[in-house]
Amino acid sequence: MNDAEFNALADATLARLEAALEAAADAGAELDYELAPGGVLEIEFDDGTKMVVNRHSVAREIWVAAKAGGFHFRAEDGVWKDTRDGVELFDRLEALMSAQAGQSISLR
């Protein structure tokens, strides 16, 4: 994957995540979020804790910083998978966000 392909896939993924967060908030999830220029998505929960999802262009990965730790995701066949255990990005985010928010959060 070249830089342009990585950036296009990362942009599409972050836009999809932003739309999923909007739908989750509309459904009652207690969170706030902002997608900043450069591909940094900051999510703040009702208790003041934060999660950051961003692209890391050099490694061609999406990185997640959460209360539970740091996670790296690499694209494989158009799907972002955790570099440690292969869990898909949105599956991991749902689990991390639900735990951090103290309520079930669906991103689907």
Backbone as a ProteinNet text record, in pm:
[ID]
protein_1_A
[PRIMARY]
MNDAEFNALADATLARLEAALEAAADAGAELDYELAPGGVLEIEFDDGTKMVVNRHSVAREIWVAAKAGGFHFRAEDGVWKDTRDGVELFDRLEALMSAQAGQSISLR
[TERTIARY]
85.3	0	89.8	62.1	140.8	76.2	140.8	92	-48.7	-74.7	-207.5	-315.5	-288.7	-385.4	-408.9	-300.3	-313.9	-398.8	-367.4	-440.5	-588	-618.7	-758.4	-833.1	-771.1	-835	-849.8	-747.7	-754.1	-860.3	-866.3	-967.7	-1108.5	-1129.9	-1261.4	-1298.7	-1202.2	-1227.4	-1260.4	-1186.5	-1213.3	-1348.5	-1384.8	-1515.7	-1627	-1605.3	-1703.4	-1716.6	-1604.5	-1607.4	-1678.1	-1652.8	-1719.4	-1871.1	-1916.2	-2060.1	-2117.9	-2042.1	-2088.1	-2097.3	-2004	-2008.8	-2128.6	-2159	-2275.9	-2403.5	-2412.6	-2530.3	-2538.1	-2423.2	-2421.1	-2464.6	-2417	-2456.2	-2605.8	-2656.2	-2799.3	-2882.3	-2823.7	-2893.6	-2878.7	-2808.8	-2800.1	-2663.8	-2563	-2428.3	-2379	-2322.5	-2275.5	-2129.9	-2110.3	-1976.1	-1979.7	-1863.5	-1845.6	-1723.5	-1715.1	-1604	-1574.6	-1450.7	-1410.3	-1302.8	-1323.1	-1223.2	-1146	-1021.3	-936.5	-865.9	-822.8	-744.9	-622.4	-586.3	-471.4	-509.2	-638.6	-682.5	-669.5	-697	-694.1	-837	-891.5	-1026.8	-1017.3	-1067.1	-1065.6	-1207.6	-1221.4	-1350.8	-1342.9	-1439.1	-1443.4	-1570.7	-1555.2	-1666.5	-1719.9	-1838.2	-1908.9	-1825.6	-1738.3	-1656.9	-1528.5	-1511.2	-1394	-1277.4	-1283	-1174.4	-1182.2	-1069.2	-1061.4	-1002.4	-1031.6	-973.7	-933.7	-820.4	-773.7	-752.8	-806.8	-788.2	-722.8	-608.6	-541.3	-465.8	-439.6	-358.1	-211.4	-131	13.9	71.3	98.1	136.5	266.9	364.8	494.4	480.2	403.7	383.5	269	192.4	72.8	-23.8	-51.2	-140.6	-237.5	-344.2	-432.4	-401.2	-378.3	-343.7	-458.5	-479.4	-582.3	-516.3	-539.5	-494.1	-619.9	-633.3	-751.1	-707.3	-802.5	-773.5	-710.1	-750.3	-699.7	-561.7	-509.9	-377.6	-374.7	-264.7	-245.7	-261.4	-319.6	-346.9	-310.8	-254.8	-215.9	-290.8	-340.3	-418	-357.2	-340.9	-283.9	-388.9	-397.1	-493.8	-449.7	-541.7	-520.6	-645.7	-631.5	-744.7	-859.1	-825.8	-926.4	-987.2	-936.9	-988.3	-874.5	-902.4	-801.2	-800.5	-683.6	-672.1	-563.9	-592.8	-497.1	-370.1	-256.6	-129.5	-89.8	-154	-121.6	-207.1	-338.6	-425.7	-523.9	-517.8	-600.7	-745	-783.2	-920	-943.9	-1060.5	-1096.7	-1115.5	-1079.6	-1079.8	-1212.7	-1324	-1452.4	-1495.6	-1461.4	-1490.7	-1414	-1286.3	-1203.1	-1253.9	-1286.9	-1334.7	-1464.2	-1556.5	-1681.6	-1653	-1562.5	-1529.5	-1460.1	-1362.4	-1289.1	-1379.7	-1461.8	-1549.6	-1656.5	-1712.1	-1813.7	-1755.4	-1634	-1568.5	-1537	-1485.4	-1445.9	-1568	-1676.9	-1796.9	-1885.4	-1866.5	-1951.5	-2092	-2107.3	-2235.4	-2206.8	-2299.7	-2282	-2286.5	-2184.5	-2179.2	-2163.8	-2254.2	-2251.4	-2204.5	-2114.3	-2064.7	-2113	-2213.7	-2264.9	-2400.3
-116.7	0	122.9	214.6	337.3	443.8	560.3	666.3	712.8	730.1	777.9	676.7	549.3	445	440	448.6	449	566.9	686.4	805.8	798.7	748.1	735.5	637.2	523.6	423.7	475.6	541.4	596.5	705.9	794.8	900.5	841.4	741.4	677.5	610.4	548.1	480.8	580.8	689.5	791.7	859.4	880.7	937.9	840.8	712.2	610.2	606.7	616.9	617	741.8	856.2	979.5	966.1	910.1	889	791.5	686.4	589.1	652.4	741	811	905.1	970.1	1058	976.9	861.4	775.3	723.6	688.3	639.5	750.4	871.1	984.6	1012.9	1004.9	1025.3	917.5	798.2	686.5	689.8	791	806.6	783.1	748.6	731.9	866.3	865.8	988.9	1012.6	1076.3	1104.8	1225.5	1284	1395.6	1362	1413.9	1379.1	1493.6	1493.3	1592.1	1531.6	1541.4	1498	1621.5	1627.9	1743.4	1721.9	1829.9	1816	1728.2	1652	1564.1	1424.5	1401.3	1266.3	1226.8	1319.4	1288.6	1301.6	1190.4	1187.8	1173.9	1275.4	1273.6	1249.5	1151.2	1115.9	1141.3	1215.6	1242.2	1181.9	1111.2	1044.6	1131.3	1096	1174.1	1193.3	1097	1107.3	1187.7	1245.2	1327.7	1252.7	1118.6	1044.5	1059.3	1036.8	1055	932.4	923.7	822.9	897.2	861.2	925.3	817.2	842.6	754.2	839.1	794.6	873.3	784.8	844	772.9	797.8	697.3	711.4	678.9	783.4	767.3	691.7	714.8	649.4	497.5	452.3	308.3	254.3	347	310	228.9	283.8	220.3	323	273.8	355.8	320.6	422	402.2	447.9	374.6	407.5	420.1	531.2	550.7	556.1	458.6	447	430.4	439.2	418.4	280.4	183.1	45.6	25.9	126.2	113.4	160	128.3	167.7	48.5	73.8	-31.7	17.9	-70.4	-37.1	-129	-70.9	-146.1	-127.4	-236.8	-235	-289.1	-227.8	-270.6	-401.4	-496.9	-624.9	-652.7	-654.4	-677.1	-580	-453.3	-350.2	-347.1	-430.1	-436.1	-400.3	-311.1	-272.7	-376.7	-442.2	-546.9	-510.8	-542.2	-519.3	-596.8	-530.3	-594.9	-703	-704.7	-806.3	-931.3	-912.5	-1030.3	-1040.7	-948.1	-957.2	-912.2	-857.5	-810.2	-688.8	-684.5	-576.5	-446.4	-334.5	-202.4	-168.8	-180	-139.1	-232.2	-360	-452	-410.6	-379.1	-337.3	-204.6	-110.2	19.8	7.1	-76	-95.1	-145.6	-242.7	-298.6	-194.2	-123.5	-23	92.4	139.6	252.4	212.7	94.9	49	39.3	-14.9	-26.7	111.5	199.7	331.8	417.5	403	482.5	424	295.7	231.6	206	200.3	171.1	107	29.6	-34.7	69	67.2	157.8	74.5	95.5	24.2	118	71	149.4	92.1	7.4	-57.4	-5.1
0	0	0	-91.8	-95.9	-6	2.8	92.1	56.1	-72.5	-114.6	-79.1	-100.3	-66	84.3	161.3	306.9	353.1	304.1	346.3	308.2	191	147.8	237.8	267.1	352.8	495.8	548	683.6	692.7	592.8	591.5	589.7	506.1	496.8	628.6	692.8	820.2	929.8	937.6	1038.3	1013.7	888	857	896.9	871.1	911.8	1064.1	1133.5	1279.8	1332.1	1271.6	1313.5	1296.5	1185	1162.4	1264.6	1298.2	1397.7	1535.7	1569.6	1697.8	1704.2	1593.6	1589.7	1613.1	1547.7	1566.1	1709.8	1768.4	1907.2	2002.7	1980.1	2064.9	2050.4	1928.4	1905.2	1974.8	1990.6	2055.6	2207.6	2259.6	2403.7	2465.8	2386.1	2441.2	2493.4	2612.9	2675.2	2639.5	2523.1	2474.9	2384.4	2367.1	2275.9	2192.2	2072.8	1985.3	1890.5	1839.6	1741.6	1652.8	1522.4	1425.7	1381.9	1422.9	1392.2	1258.8	1196.2	1073	1097.7	997.9	1011.5	1056	1078	1110.3	1255.1	1346.5	1489.3	1542.1	1589.7	1643.6	1794.5	1865.6	2011.7	2062	2149.4	2206.7	2356.6	2408.5	2552.2	2609.5	2720.6	2786.3	2899.2	2947.3	3048.2	3175.5	3206.8	3328.9	3308.3	3187.5	3159.1	3098.9	3094.5	3032.2	2881.2	2815.6	2670.7	2602.8	2473.7	2386.3	2258.6	2202.3	2079.7	1974.3	1855.3	1740.6	1632.1	1583.2	1480.5	1383.3	1269.9	1170.5	1200.8	1176.5	1190.1	1053.1	977.1	837.3	817.6	901.9	886.7	897.5	997.1	1016.6	930.9	869	791.9	878.4	994.8	1091.3	1147.3	1208	1289.6	1433.6	1514.5	1654.3	1742.7	1851.3	1948.6	2085.7	2151.6	2289.3	2375.3	2464.1	2549.1	2693.5	2782.5	2924.5	2947.1	2864.5	2877.1	2815.1	2743.6	2683.9	2539.4	2472.2	2333	2240.2	2123.6	2026.9	1887.4	1806.5	1669.7	1574.3	1464.2	1366.1	1228.2	1156.3	1021.8	924.9	807.5	707	642.8	641.8	574	492.3	360.6	271.1	299.3	325	346.6	485.5	577.1	714.3	808.8	904.3	1002.8	1114.1	1133.9	1235.3	1336.1	1464.2	1571.8	1540.8	1552.1	1518.3	1619	1734.9	1836.8	1824.5	1806.5	1810.8	1694.8	1599.2	1480	1495.6	1612.1	1631.8	1541.8	1478.9	1387.9	1465.2	1403.6	1467.3	1534.7	1463.8	1521.1	1634.3	1624.7	1735.2	1860.4	1843.3	1957.1	2013.3	1924.8	1971.3	2049.9	2003.8	2078.4	2219.5	2231.1	2362.5	2450	2393.9	2470	2512.8	2420.4	2450.7	2551.4	2537.5	2633	2772.9	2783.8	2913.9	2971.3	2888.1	2936.2	2970.5	2895.9	2920.2	3029	3058.3	3157.8	3106.6	2975.9	2912.1	2776.7	2727.6	2599.2	2486.9	2401.8	2288.6	2162.2	2069.7	1942.5	1833.5	1750.2	1638.1	1505.5	1509.4	1386.7	1351.2
[MASK]
++++++++++++++++++++++++++++++++++++++++++++++++++++++++++++++++++++++++++++++++++++++++++++++++++++++++++++

